[in-house]
Amino acid sequence: MDDLGLSLAEYSVFGSIMTVGAILGAIMSGKTADLVGRRGAMGISNILCLSGWIAIIFSEGAWALDIGRLLVGCGVGLFSYVVPVYISEITPKNLRGGFGTAHQFMLSFGSALIYFIGTVVNWRILALIGAGPCVLQLFGLSFIPESPRLLAKLGREREYEAVLLYLRGKNADISEEATEIKEYTLTLQQISEGRILDLFQKTYTRSLLVGVGLMALQQFGGSNAIAFYASSIFESAGFPANIGTITMAVVQVPMTIVGVLLMDKSGRRPLLLISAIGTCLGCFLAGLSFLLEDFRQWTQVAPTLAFVGIVVYNASFGLGLAGIPWLIMSEIFPINMKGSAGSLVSLVNWFASWIVTYVFNFLMELSTAGTFFIFSAIAGLTILFVAKLVPETKGRTLEEIQAAMNPLTA
């Protein structure tokens, strides 16, 4: 704001426009990943993000900042769909969960690293650092194979078997897995490529409810609002913002590691339930601390209680709710519907994120304690949703999961 003479309104637009870009990226994510492949979609994502960072690095006014931030958002919206899908389609069933949460661990680690770096470097240098991984991944994409399941869908039989052998190891027996993929793909070929409206058929009811429900509950539970406005939350509670935000970042990393280690042992549902219980408790403690301040009770304890609540929330969120909804989304839709489903589910996630981040400050003005009690109640609803509707996908192939959830004969 000081360097470029931005008004508060201009700065607010810069902050929020990334979510708008992510919505646009989410809308085109599924079809892009189907049309140009998973690798091609990741390449486009990198180009969008790199272009955005360059615009920010060389910006001299608000318009260049906003264009750059919008482009980065488009890239992130596309990435948020295609990366979990690619991981789920290349990994064996006994390791798929671990690989999916390893992706979330890298996101958490990157966020924590940027929290530290951002306190010591200029914002243009920070944007330059952000451009680095885009260049690295653009180069690295030339060394990774296309998804074998997408190749099978496209009828490139020799290629998908060769890729499967490359992924599993040259001495691995891929005959059973290759046959299962081929048989399921042949069955799907009898069905036309799915459009978004086709998702609302009875056949896909459970998959759609689980995918959309998890994404909406993840965001309406306050995840991005708490992440985006952590500093102001700690300041409102009377707790040192720097200590609070750095602790948040540090705690989330080991909790995500625990999630990676347990994913393919304990399963998705137990981790989701523990994560939802933790976020419910964390928001309740934060709400209670602000309620005590409103009534001027235990005023010396209240700031620490808010700190504990937010840290418990962030640690619990990193354990499961941060990454597992994206992993489950990539597992529960058949490949003929994955493009349309991915676009819709990603759109719901980013649109819900925009709503929550937009109204959060207004809710905080009305009632700070009430805001966190609302988030706690939504986390409670998430516990019930997971317990009643979310399937366990651990140790099952994608074809087994999709046949159980979306019977083609229905």
Secondary structure, DSSP 8 states (H G I E B T S, - for coil): -TTTT--HHHHHHHHHHHHHHHHHHHHHHHHHHHHSHHHHHHHHHHHHHHHHHHHHHT--SHHHHHHHHHHHHHHHHHHHHHHHHHHHHHS-TTTHHHHHHHHHHHHHHHHHHHHHHHTTS-HHHHHHHHHHHHHHHHHHGGGS---HHHHHHTT-HHHHHHHHHHHH-TT---HHHHHHHHHHHHHHHTS----GGGGGSGGGHHHHHHHHHHHHHHHHTTHHHHHHTHHHHHHHHTS-HHHHHHHHHHHHHHHHHHHHHHHHHH-HHHHHHHHHHHHHHHHHHHHHHHHHHHTT-STTTHHHHHHHHHHHHHHHIIIIITTHHHHHHHHHS-HHHHHHHHHHHHHHHHHHHHHHHHHHHHHHHH-HHHHHHHHHHHHHHHHHHHHHH----TT--HHHHHHHHS-TT-
